Amino acid sequence: MSNDILKKIRAIEFEALLGSITISITVILVIVNVFLRYFLGIQYSWIEEVSVGCFIWTVYLGATASYRKRGLIGVDAVT
């Protein structure tokens, strides 16, 4: 029983860690892209694509970590 609990904790921590890494990559790439574009006049289109992809992965990983912790918002509708 304790092994199952440890596996769940490790999985949540791994998803949160990976989500933190992907959001950090997104922030760094956006800052670099703004600096390159406005101060040096250089444009790289791949930076925007990679940052959007990392942000999407951040959302997915955050949603799965929240779901496992039962931290998602629930909506009840009464008809």
mmCIF file as gemmi writes it, N, C-alpha and C atoms, coordinates in Angstrom:
data_model
loop_
_atom_site.group_PDB
_atom_site.id
_atom_site.type_symbol
_atom_site.label_atom_id
_atom_site.label_alt_id
_atom_site.label_comp_id
_atom_site.label_asym_id
_atom_site.label_entity_id
_atom_site.label_seq_id
_atom_site.pdbx_PDB_ins_code
_atom_site.Cartn_x
_atom_site.Cartn_y
_atom_site.Cartn_z
_atom_site.occupancy
_atom_site.B_iso_or_equiv
_atom_site.pdbx_formal_charge
_atom_site.auth_seq_id
_atom_site.auth_asym_id
_atom_site.pdbx_PDB_model_num
ATOM 1 N N . MET Axp A 1 ? 0.82 -1.193 0 1 0 ? 1 A 1
ATOM 2 C CA . MET Axp A 1 ? 0 0 0 1 0 ? 1 A 1
ATOM 3 C C . MET Axp A 1 ? 0.867 1.261 0 1 0 ? 1 A 1
ATOM 4 N N . SER Axp A 2 ? 1.927 1.283 0.776 1 0 ? 2 A 1
ATOM 5 C CA . SER Axp A 2 ? 2.773 2.47 0.836 1 0 ? 2 A 1
ATOM 6 C C . SER Axp A 2 ? 3.521 2.683 -0.481 1 0 ? 2 A 1
ATOM 7 N N . ASN Axp A 3 ? 3.823 1.603 -1.208 1 0 ? 3 A 1
ATOM 8 C CA . ASN Axp A 3 ? 4.483 1.748 -2.504 1 0 ? 3 A 1
ATOM 9 C C . ASN Axp A 3 ? 3.575 2.446 -3.501 1 0 ? 3 A 1
ATOM 10 N N . ASP Axp A 4 ? 2.275 2.163 -3.459 1 0 ? 4 A 1
ATOM 11 C CA . ASP Axp A 4 ? 1.33 2.827 -4.359 1 0 ? 4 A 1
ATOM 12 C C . ASP Axp A 4 ? 1.267 4.323 -4.077 1 0 ? 4 A 1
ATOM 13 N N . ILE Axp A 5 ? 1.265 4.678 -2.812 1 0 ? 5 A 1
ATOM 14 C CA . ILE Axp A 5 ? 1.212 6.096 -2.435 1 0 ? 5 A 1
ATOM 15 C C . ILE Axp A 5 ? 2.48 6.807 -2.9 1 0 ? 5 A 1
ATOM 16 N N . LEU Axp A 6 ? 3.643 6.16 -2.707 1 0 ? 6 A 1
ATOM 17 C CA . LEU Axp A 6 ? 4.9 6.765 -3.144 1 0 ? 6 A 1
ATOM 18 C C . LEU Axp A 6 ? 4.957 6.935 -4.654 1 0 ? 6 A 1
ATOM 19 N N . LYS Axp A 7 ? 4.409 5.983 -5.379 1 0 ? 7 A 1
ATOM 20 C CA . LYS Axp A 7 ? 4.38 6.097 -6.841 1 0 ? 7 A 1
ATOM 21 C C . LYS Axp A 7 ? 3.511 7.265 -7.283 1 0 ? 7 A 1
ATOM 22 N N . LYS Axp A 8 ? 2.376 7.456 -6.61 1 0 ? 8 A 1
ATOM 23 C CA . LYS Axp A 8 ? 1.506 8.588 -6.949 1 0 ? 8 A 1
ATOM 24 C C . LYS Axp A 8 ? 2.176 9.916 -6.638 1 0 ? 8 A 1
ATOM 25 N N . ILE Axp A 9 ? 2.849 9.997 -5.509 1 0 ? 9 A 1
ATOM 26 C CA . ILE Axp A 9 ? 3.542 11.235 -5.14 1 0 ? 9 A 1
ATOM 27 C C . ILE Axp A 9 ? 4.659 11.537 -6.128 1 0 ? 9 A 1
ATOM 28 N N . ARG Axp A 10 ? 5.414 10.519 -6.495 1 0 ? 10 A 1
ATOM 29 C CA . ARG Axp A 10 ? 6.493 10.725 -7.457 1 0 ? 10 A 1
ATOM 30 C C . ARG Axp A 10 ? 5.957 11.146 -8.817 1 0 ? 10 A 1
ATOM 31 N N . ALA Axp A 11 ? 4.834 10.594 -9.239 1 0 ? 11 A 1
ATOM 32 C CA . ALA Axp A 11 ? 4.249 10.952 -10.533 1 0 ? 11 A 1
ATOM 33 C C . ALA Axp A 11 ? 3.781 12.402 -10.527 1 0 ? 11 A 1
ATOM 34 N N . ILE Axp A 12 ? 3.183 12.834 -9.429 1 0 ? 12 A 1
ATOM 35 C CA . ILE Axp A 12 ? 2.722 14.221 -9.33 1 0 ? 12 A 1
ATOM 36 C C . ILE Axp A 12 ? 3.918 15.162 -9.336 1 0 ? 12 A 1
ATOM 37 N N . GLU Axp A 13 ? 4.945 14.821 -8.601 1 0 ? 13 A 1
ATOM 38 C CA . GLU Axp A 13 ? 6.126 15.668 -8.563 1 0 ? 13 A 1
ATOM 39 C C . GLU Axp A 13 ? 6.812 15.721 -9.914 1 0 ? 13 A 1
ATOM 40 N N . PHE Axp A 14 ? 6.842 14.609 -10.629 1 0 ? 14 A 1
ATOM 41 C CA . PHE Axp A 14 ? 7.472 14.585 -11.939 1 0 ? 14 A 1
ATOM 42 C C . PHE Axp A 14 ? 6.707 15.463 -12.922 1 0 ? 14 A 1
ATOM 43 N N . GLU Axp A 15 ? 5.388 15.386 -12.904 1 0 ? 15 A 1
ATOM 44 C CA . GLU Axp A 15 ? 4.585 16.223 -13.799 1 0 ? 15 A 1
ATOM 45 C C . GLU Axp A 15 ? 4.737 17.693 -13.459 1 0 ? 15 A 1
ATOM 46 N N . ALA Axp A 16 ? 4.759 18.002 -12.179 1 0 ? 16 A 1
ATOM 47 C CA . ALA Axp A 16 ? 4.926 19.398 -11.769 1 0 ? 16 A 1
ATOM 48 C C . ALA Axp A 16 ? 6.314 19.908 -12.135 1 0 ? 16 A 1
ATOM 49 N N . LEU Axp A 17 ? 7.324 19.074 -11.979 1 0 ? 17 A 1
ATOM 50 C CA . LEU Axp A 17 ? 8.68 19.462 -12.342 1 0 ? 17 A 1
ATOM 51 C C . LEU Axp A 17 ? 8.799 19.689 -13.844 1 0 ? 17 A 1
ATOM 52 N N . LEU Axp A 18 ? 8.247 18.776 -14.626 1 0 ? 18 A 1
ATOM 53 C CA . LEU Axp A 18 ? 8.299 18.919 -16.073 1 0 ? 18 A 1
ATOM 54 C C . LEU Axp A 18 ? 7.501 20.135 -16.535 1 0 ? 18 A 1
ATOM 55 N N . GLY Axp A 19 ? 6.378 20.397 -15.899 1 0 ? 19 A 1
ATOM 56 C CA . GLY Axp A 19 ? 5.596 21.589 -16.212 1 0 ? 19 A 1
ATOM 57 C C . GLY Axp A 19 ? 6.349 22.87 -15.866 1 0 ? 19 A 1
ATOM 58 N N . SER Axp A 20 ? 7.08 22.845 -14.77 1 0 ? 20 A 1
ATOM 59 C CA . SER Axp A 20 ? 7.885 24.009 -14.389 1 0 ? 20 A 1
ATOM 60 C C . SER Axp A 20 ? 9.009 24.252 -15.389 1 0 ? 20 A 1
ATOM 61 N N . ILE Axp A 21 ? 9.593 23.187 -15.877 1 0 ? 21 A 1
ATOM 62 C CA . ILE Axp A 21 ? 10.654 23.322 -16.877 1 0 ? 21 A 1
ATOM 63 C C . ILE Axp A 21 ? 10.103 23.893 -18.173 1 0 ? 21 A 1
ATOM 64 N N . THR Axp A 22 ? 8.94 23.402 -18.615 1 0 ? 22 A 1
ATOM 65 C CA . THR Axp A 22 ? 8.396 23.892 -19.882 1 0 ? 22 A 1
ATOM 66 C C . THR Axp A 22 ? 7.931 25.339 -19.776 1 0 ? 22 A 1
ATOM 67 N N . ILE Axp A 23 ? 7.38 25.762 -18.647 1 0 ? 23 A 1
ATOM 68 C CA . ILE Axp A 23 ? 6.983 27.172 -18.518 1 0 ? 23 A 1
ATOM 69 C C . ILE Axp A 23 ? 8.219 28.055 -18.416 1 0 ? 23 A 1
ATOM 70 N N . SER Axp A 24 ? 9.29 27.555 -17.817 1 0 ? 24 A 1
ATOM 71 C CA . SER Axp A 24 ? 10.532 28.319 -17.765 1 0 ? 24 A 1
ATOM 72 C C . SER Axp A 24 ? 11.12 28.507 -19.159 1 0 ? 24 A 1
ATOM 73 N N . ILE Axp A 25 ? 11.086 27.452 -19.96 1 0 ? 25 A 1
ATOM 74 C CA . ILE Axp A 25 ? 11.559 27.554 -21.34 1 0 ? 25 A 1
ATOM 75 C C . ILE Axp A 25 ? 10.723 28.567 -22.11 1 0 ? 25 A 1
ATOM 76 N N . THR Axp A 26 ? 9.417 28.54 -21.9 1 0 ? 26 A 1
ATOM 77 C CA . THR Axp A 26 ? 8.527 29.488 -22.581 1 0 ? 26 A 1
ATOM 78 C C . THR Axp A 26 ? 8.885 30.926 -22.223 1 0 ? 26 A 1
ATOM 79 N N . VAL Axp A 27 ? 9.055 31.2 -20.944 1 0 ? 27 A 1
ATOM 80 C CA . VAL Axp A 27 ? 9.364 32.562 -20.496 1 0 ? 27 A 1
ATOM 81 C C . VAL Axp A 27 ? 10.713 33.017 -21.045 1 0 ? 27 A 1
ATOM 82 N N . ILE Axp A 28 ? 11.709 32.163 -20.971 1 0 ? 28 A 1
ATOM 83 C CA . ILE Axp A 28 ? 13.042 32.528 -21.464 1 0 ? 28 A 1
ATOM 84 C C . ILE Axp A 28 ? 13.013 32.79 -22.964 1 0 ? 28 A 1
ATOM 85 N N . LEU Axp A 29 ? 12.341 31.929 -23.723 1 0 ? 29 A 1
ATOM 86 C CA . LEU Axp A 29 ? 12.286 32.115 -25.176 1 0 ? 29 A 1
ATOM 87 C C . LEU Axp A 29 ? 11.537 33.387 -25.561 1 0 ? 29 A 1
ATOM 88 N N . VAL Axp A 30 ? 10.474 33.709 -24.858 1 0 ? 30 A 1
ATOM 89 C CA . VAL Axp A 30 ? 9.734 34.932 -25.17 1 0 ? 30 A 1
ATOM 90 C C . VAL Axp A 30 ? 10.587 36.162 -24.87 1 0 ? 30 A 1
ATOM 91 N N . ILE Axp A 31 ? 11.29 36.162 -23.755 1 0 ? 31 A 1
ATOM 92 C CA . ILE Axp A 31 ? 12.164 37.294 -23.415 1 0 ? 31 A 1
ATOM 93 C C . ILE Axp A 31 ? 13.278 37.434 -24.445 1 0 ? 31 A 1
ATOM 94 N N . VAL Axp A 32 ? 13.893 36.324 -24.843 1 0 ? 32 A 1
ATOM 95 C CA . VAL Axp A 32 ? 14.947 36.366 -25.85 1 0 ? 32 A 1
ATOM 96 C C . VAL Axp A 32 ? 14.398 36.87 -27.18 1 0 ? 32 A 1
ATOM 97 N N . ASN Axp A 33 ? 13.208 36.41 -27.555 1 0 ? 33 A 1
ATOM 98 C CA . ASN Axp A 33 ? 12.608 36.828 -28.813 1 0 ? 33 A 1
ATOM 99 C C . ASN Axp A 33 ? 12.312 38.331 -28.813 1 0 ? 33 A 1
ATOM 100 N N . VAL Axp A 34 ? 11.795 38.848 -27.719 1 0 ? 34 A 1
ATOM 101 C CA . VAL Axp A 34 ? 11.522 40.287 -27.627 1 0 ? 34 A 1
ATOM 102 C C . VAL Axp A 34 ? 12.821 41.076 -27.713 1 0 ? 34 A 1
ATOM 103 N N . PHE Axp A 35 ? 13.839 40.641 -27.012 1 0 ? 35 A 1
ATOM 104 C CA . PHE Axp A 35 ? 15.129 41.329 -27.05 1 0 ? 35 A 1
ATOM 105 C C . PHE Axp A 35 ? 15.712 41.325 -28.46 1 0 ? 35 A 1
ATOM 106 N N . LEU Axp A 36 ? 15.708 40.161 -29.097 1 0 ? 36 A 1
ATOM 107 C CA . LEU Axp A 36 ? 16.264 40.077 -30.448 1 0 ? 36 A 1
ATOM 108 C C . LEU Axp A 36 ? 15.482 40.923 -31.448 1 0 ? 36 A 1
ATOM 109 N N . ARG Axp A 37 ? 14.173 40.903 -31.318 1 0 ? 37 A 1
ATOM 110 C CA . ARG Axp A 37 ? 13.347 41.616 -32.293 1 0 ? 37 A 1
ATOM 111 C C . ARG Axp A 37 ? 13.439 43.131 -32.149 1 0 ? 37 A 1
ATOM 112 N N . TYR Axp A 38 ? 13.332 43.64 -30.93 1 0 ? 38 A 1
ATOM 113 C CA . TYR Axp A 38 ? 13.257 45.086 -30.746 1 0 ? 38 A 1
ATOM 114 C C . TYR Axp A 38 ? 14.613 45.778 -30.609 1 0 ? 38 A 1
ATOM 115 N N . PHE Axp A 39 ? 15.599 45.08 -30.106 1 0 ? 39 A 1
ATOM 116 C CA . PHE Axp A 39 ? 16.885 45.735 -29.89 1 0 ? 39 A 1
ATOM 117 C C . PHE Axp A 39 ? 17.92 45.4 -30.962 1 0 ? 39 A 1
ATOM 118 N N . LEU Axp A 40 ? 17.861 44.196 -31.53 1 0 ? 40 A 1
ATOM 119 C CA . LEU Axp A 40 ? 18.838 43.816 -32.537 1 0 ? 40 A 1
ATOM 120 C C . LEU Axp A 40 ? 18.251 43.73 -33.941 1 0 ? 40 A 1
ATOM 121 N N . GLY Axp A 41 ? 16.937 43.73 -34.038 1 0 ? 41 A 1
ATOM 122 C CA . GLY Axp A 41 ? 16.284 43.665 -35.346 1 0 ? 41 A 1
ATOM 123 C C . GLY Axp A 41 ? 16.353 42.292 -35.999 1 0 ? 41 A 1
ATOM 124 N N . ILE Axp A 42 ? 16.584 41.263 -35.224 1 0 ? 42 A 1
ATOM 125 C CA . ILE Axp A 42 ? 16.671 39.892 -35.738 1 0 ? 42 A 1
ATOM 126 C C . ILE Axp A 42 ? 15.373 39.168 -35.397 1 0 ? 42 A 1
ATOM 127 N N . GLN Axp A 43 ? 14.828 38.441 -36.377 1 0 ? 43 A 1
ATOM 128 C CA . GLN Axp A 43 ? 13.597 37.692 -36.131 1 0 ? 43 A 1
ATOM 129 C C . GLN Axp A 43 ? 13.833 36.212 -36.421 1 0 ? 43 A 1
ATOM 130 N N . TYR Axp A 44 ? 13.49 35.393 -35.455 1 0 ? 44 A 1
ATOM 131 C CA . TYR Axp A 44 ? 13.527 33.941 -35.618 1 0 ? 44 A 1
ATOM 132 C C . TYR Axp A 44 ? 12.109 33.426 -35.422 1 0 ? 44 A 1
ATOM 133 N N . SER Axp A 45 ? 11.558 32.819 -36.447 1 0 ? 45 A 1
ATOM 134 C CA . SER Axp A 45 ? 10.177 32.343 -36.354 1 0 ? 45 A 1
ATOM 135 C C . SER Axp A 45 ? 10.07 31.07 -35.509 1 0 ? 45 A 1
ATOM 136 N N . TRP Axp A 46 ? 11.132 30.315 -35.422 1 0 ? 46 A 1
ATOM 137 C CA . TRP Axp A 46 ? 11.077 29.059 -34.68 1 0 ? 46 A 1
ATOM 138 C C . TRP Axp A 46 ? 10.936 29.285 -33.18 1 0 ? 46 A 1
ATOM 139 N N . ILE Axp A 47 ? 11.388 30.435 -32.684 1 0 ? 47 A 1
ATOM 140 C CA . ILE Axp A 47 ? 11.289 30.71 -31.248 1 0 ? 47 A 1
ATOM 141 C C . ILE Axp A 47 ? 9.825 30.786 -30.822 1 0 ? 47 A 1
ATOM 142 N N . GLU Axp A 48 ? 9.006 31.417 -31.632 1 0 ? 48 A 1
ATOM 143 C CA . GLU Axp A 48 ? 7.587 31.526 -31.302 1 0 ? 48 A 1
ATOM 144 C C . GLU Axp A 48 ? 6.908 30.165 -31.326 1 0 ? 48 A 1
ATOM 145 N N . GLU Axp A 49 ? 7.259 29.348 -32.297 1 0 ? 49 A 1
ATOM 146 C CA . GLU Axp A 49 ? 6.649 28.009 -32.395 1 0 ? 49 A 1
ATOM 147 C C . GLU Axp A 49 ? 7.032 27.136 -31.205 1 0 ? 49 A 1
ATOM 148 N N . VAL Axp A 50 ? 8.282 27.184 -30.82 1 0 ? 50 A 1
ATOM 149 C CA . VAL Axp A 50 ? 8.736 26.375 -29.684 1 0 ? 50 A 1
ATOM 150 C C . VAL Axp A 50 ? 8.107 26.865 -28.389 1 0 ? 50 A 1
ATOM 151 N N . SER Axp A 51 ? 8.002 28.18 -28.223 1 0 ? 51 A 1
ATOM 152 C CA . SER Axp A 51 ? 7.412 28.699 -26.992 1 0 ? 51 A 1
ATOM 153 C C . SER Axp A 51 ? 5.923 28.359 -26.895 1 0 ? 51 A 1
ATOM 154 N N . VAL Axp A 52 ? 5.209 28.389 -28.014 1 0 ? 52 A 1
ATOM 155 C CA . VAL Axp A 52 ? 3.794 27.993 -28.001 1 0 ? 52 A 1
ATOM 156 C C . VAL Axp A 52 ? 3.659 26.502 -27.677 1 0 ? 52 A 1
ATOM 157 N N . GLY Axp A 53 ? 4.512 25.681 -28.257 1 0 ? 53 A 1
ATOM 158 C CA . GLY Axp A 53 ? 4.488 24.245 -27.959 1 0 ? 53 A 1
ATOM 159 C C . GLY Axp A 53 ? 4.783 23.953 -26.501 1 0 ? 53 A 1
ATOM 160 N N . CYS Axp A 54 ? 5.764 24.64 -25.94 1 0 ? 54 A 1
ATOM 161 C CA . CYS Axp A 54 ? 6.085 24.461 -24.517 1 0 ? 54 A 1
ATOM 162 C C . CYS Axp A 54 ? 4.937 24.918 -23.633 1 0 ? 54 A 1
ATOM 163 N N . PHE Axp A 55 ? 4.282 26.008 -24.017 1 0 ? 55 A 1
ATOM 164 C CA . PHE Axp A 55 ? 3.148 26.484 -23.22 1 0 ? 55 A 1
ATOM 165 C C . PHE Axp A 55 ? 1.999 25.483 -23.247 1 0 ? 55 A 1
ATOM 166 N N . ILE Axp A 56 ? 1.742 24.896 -24.404 1 0 ? 56 A 1
ATOM 167 C CA . ILE Axp A 56 ? 0.688 23.881 -24.506 1 0 ? 56 A 1
ATOM 168 C C . ILE Axp A 56 ? 1.014 22.69 -23.617 1 0 ? 56 A 1
ATOM 169 N N . TRP Axp A 57 ? 2.274 22.247 -23.624 1 0 ? 57 A 1
ATOM 170 C CA . TRP Axp A 57 ? 2.663 21.136 -22.761 1 0 ? 57 A 1
ATOM 171 C C . TRP Axp A 57 ? 2.548 21.51 -21.284 1 0 ? 57 A 1
ATOM 172 N N . THR Axp A 58 ? 2.814 22.766 -20.963 1 0 ? 58 A 1
ATOM 173 C CA . THR Axp A 58 ? 2.653 23.224 -19.58 1 0 ? 58 A 1
ATOM 174 C C . THR Axp A 58 ? 1.207 23.089 -19.13 1 0 ? 58 A 1
ATOM 175 N N . VAL Axp A 59 ? 0.284 23.477 -20.006 1 0 ? 59 A 1
ATOM 176 C CA . VAL Axp A 59 ? -1.139 23.376 -19.674 1 0 ? 59 A 1
ATOM 177 C C . VAL Axp A 59 ? -1.539 21.92 -19.471 1 0 ? 59 A 1
ATOM 178 N N . TYR Axp A 60 ? -1.11 21.05 -20.37 1 0 ? 60 A 1
ATOM 179 C CA . TYR Axp A 60 ? -1.457 19.625 -20.236 1 0 ? 60 A 1
ATOM 180 C C . TYR Axp A 60 ? -0.872 19.024 -18.96 1 0 ? 60 A 1
ATOM 181 N N . LEU Axp A 61 ? 0.392 19.293 -18.693 1 0 ? 61 A 1
ATOM 182 C CA . LEU Axp A 61 ? 1.023 18.727 -17.499 1 0 ? 61 A 1
ATOM 183 C C . LEU Axp A 61 ? 0.416 19.291 -16.22 1 0 ? 61 A 1
ATOM 184 N N . GLY Axp A 62 ? 0.087 20.583 -16.226 1 0 ? 62 A 1
ATOM 185 C CA . GLY Axp A 62 ? -0.561 21.177 -15.057 1 0 ? 62 A 1
ATOM 186 C C . GLY Axp A 62 ? -1.949 20.617 -14.823 1 0 ? 62 A 1
ATOM 187 N N . ALA Axp A 63 ? -2.673 20.358 -15.908 1 0 ? 63 A 1
ATOM 188 C CA . ALA Axp A 63 ? -4.014 19.788 -15.769 1 0 ? 63 A 1
ATOM 189 C C . ALA Axp A 63 ? -3.957 18.373 -15.21 1 0 ? 63 A 1
ATOM 190 N N . THR Axp A 64 ? -3.004 17.574 -15.667 1 0 ? 64 A 1
ATOM 191 C CA . THR Axp A 64 ? -2.915 16.203 -15.143 1 0 ? 64 A 1
ATOM 192 C C . THR Axp A 64 ? -2.462 16.19 -13.687 1 0 ? 64 A 1
ATOM 193 N N . ALA Axp A 65 ? -1.537 17.073 -13.334 1 0 ? 65 A 1
ATOM 194 C CA . ALA Axp A 65 ? -1.106 17.144 -11.931 1 0 ? 65 A 1
ATOM 195 C C . ALA Axp A 65 ? -2.252 17.612 -11.038 1 0 ? 65 A 1
ATOM 196 N N . SER Axp A 66 ? -3.028 18.572 -11.51 1 0 ? 66 A 1
ATOM 197 C CA . SER Axp A 66 ? -4.179 19.044 -10.722 1 0 ? 66 A 1
ATOM 198 C C . SER Axp A 66 ? -5.256 17.977 -10.612 1 0 ? 66 A 1
ATOM 199 N N . TYR Axp A 67 ? -5.462 17.233 -11.681 1 0 ? 67 A 1
ATOM 200 C CA . TYR Axp A 67 ? -6.463 16.177 -11.66 1 0 ? 67 A 1
ATOM 201 C C . TYR Axp A 67 ? -6.09 15.096 -10.65 1 0 ? 67 A 1
ATOM 202 N N . ARG Axp A 68 ? -4.826 14.751 -10.611 1 0 ? 68 A 1
ATOM 203 C CA . ARG Axp A 68 ? -4.407 13.723 -9.652 1 0 ? 68 A 1
ATOM 204 C C . ARG Axp A 68 ? -4.52 14.203 -8.205 1 0 ? 68 A 1
ATOM 205 N N . LYS Axp A 69 ? -4.358 15.499 -7.986 1 0 ? 69 A 1
ATOM 206 C CA . LYS Axp A 69 ? -4.508 16.057 -6.636 1 0 ? 69 A 1
ATOM 207 C C . LYS Axp A 69 ? -5.947 16.427 -6.324 1 0 ? 69 A 1
ATOM 208 N N . ARG Axp A 70 ? -6.839 16.213 -7.29 1 0 ? 70 A 1
ATOM 209 C CA . ARG Axp A 70 ? -8.247 16.592 -7.191 1 0 ? 70 A 1
ATOM 210 C C . ARG Axp A 70 ? -8.374 18.097 -6.969 1 0 ? 70 A 1
ATOM 211 N N . GLY Axp A 71 ? -7.59 18.852 -7.724 1 0 ? 71 A 1
ATOM 212 C CA . GLY Axp A 71 ? -7.577 20.298 -7.577 1 0 ? 71 A 1
ATOM 213 C C . GLY Axp A 71 ? -8.306 21.032 -8.685 1 0 ? 71 A 1
ATOM 214 N N . LEU Axp A 72 ? -8.971 20.303 -9.575 1 0 ? 72 A 1
ATOM 215 C CA . LEU Axp A 72 ? -9.683 20.955 -10.658 1 0 ? 72 A 1
ATOM 216 C C . LEU Axp A 72 ? -11.043 21.45 -10.175 1 0 ? 72 A 1
ATOM 217 N N . ILE Axp A 73 ? -11.544 22.45 -10.835 1 0 ? 73 A 1
ATOM 218 C CA . ILE Axp A 73 ? -12.832 23.033 -10.478 1 0 ? 73 A 1
ATOM 219 C C . ILE Axp A 73 ? -13.94 22.128 -10.989 1 0 ? 73 A 1
ATOM 220 N N . GLY Axp A 74 ? -14.887 21.868 -10.161 1 0 ? 74 A 1
ATOM 221 C CA . GLY Axp A 74 ? -16.061 21.089 -10.571 1 0 ? 74 A 1
ATOM 222 C C . GLY Axp A 74 ? -17.271 21.982 -10.654 1 0 ? 74 A 1
ATOM 223 N N . VAL Axp A 75 ? -18.078 21.756 -11.653 1 0 ? 75 A 1
ATOM 224 C CA . VAL Axp A 75 ? -19.288 22.562 -11.847 1 0 ? 75 A 1
ATOM 225 C C . VAL Axp A 75 ? -20.483 21.618 -11.792 1 0 ? 75 A 1
ATOM 226 N N . ASP Axp A 76 ? -21.413 21.915 -10.896 1 0 ? 76 A 1
ATOM 227 C CA . ASP Axp A 76 ? -22.641 21.14 -10.811 1 0 ? 76 A 1
ATOM 228 C C . ASP Axp A 76 ? -23.771 21.952 -11.405 1 0 ? 76 A 1
ATOM 229 N N . ALA Axp A 77 ? -24.54 21.321 -12.236 1 0 ? 77 A 1
ATOM 230 C CA . ALA Axp A 77 ? -25.666 22.009 -12.863 1 0 ? 77 A 1
ATOM 231 C C . ALA Axp A 77 ? -26.956 21.337 -12.413 1 0 ? 77 A 1
ATOM 232 N N . VAL Axp A 78 ? -27.893 22.156 -12.017 1 0 ? 78 A 1
ATOM 233 C CA . VAL Axp A 78 ? -29.203 21.654 -11.594 1 0 ? 78 A 1
ATOM 234 C C . VAL Axp A 78 ? -30.205 22.059 -12.67 1 0 ? 78 A 1
ATOM 235 N N . THR Axp A 79 ? -30.91 21.079 -13.166 1 0 ? 79 A 1
ATOM 236 C CA . THR Axp A 79 ? -31.92 21.383 -14.192 1 0 ? 79 A 1
ATOM 237 C C . THR Axp A 79 ? -33.309 21.308 -13.609 1 0 ? 79 A 1
